[in-house]
């Protein structure tokens, strides 16, 4: 804007004469600058919330692990399968500090799992252990992929979990039917332990608990005795009987 020297009217920059008084606008006078008030410094208040947020950010930064530099090509699937034992995949990716934390957490969960193997809380502990191993598997694959300079999205992680759960399900089914059973579904056909167990009850038998401990007094167990042979002498001809007892329930 151009200010007129005669009347002080402000005109646009394209005007050569003042619109109000008609004086020549040869230059634009410098207008005095108004001094801005100095900003007041705010006092920092060390409130409990501020201290908590500061400590929280420090903890988060401590568990933030940067990608290693100058590392050779990493194979994501190798890192993932090694990471099913939490810590091995992270060592493969040259992240030693992260590997130590993953391994310590895995040992703690296994100890809690074994300690509560006969309690009802063992079910959520088992799910937590499975989720922890899936997290380690995903971390191994994602870290190896990013070390190679490639991108990774949430959709890839969901597809990875689907593939892993399918593979583990197939392995568990093969072990269930061809090696050693993990569980058995049983239909109670007799009132052998009434009123605890009645005819017509359908039970889910856990076959894993006694891998870690022996049966205790008073517990109801499901047994499947092996068959055996009995010889009854009868002169020249000895009769051989093969006894195959039925599976059943009993109290220790």
ABEGO torsion letter per residue (X at the ends): XBBBAAAGBBBBAABABBAAAGBBBABBBBBBBBBBBBBBBBBBBBBAAAAAAAAAAAAAAAABBBBBBGBBBBBAAAAAAAAABBGAAAAAAGBAAAAAAAAAAAAAAAAAAAAAAABAAAAAAAAAAAAAAAAAAAAAAAAAAAAAGBBBBAAAAAAAAAAAAAAAAAAAAAAAAABBBABBBBBBABBAAOAABBBGBBBBBBAAAAAABBBBBGBBBBBBBBBBBBBBBBEABBBBBBBBBBBBBBBX
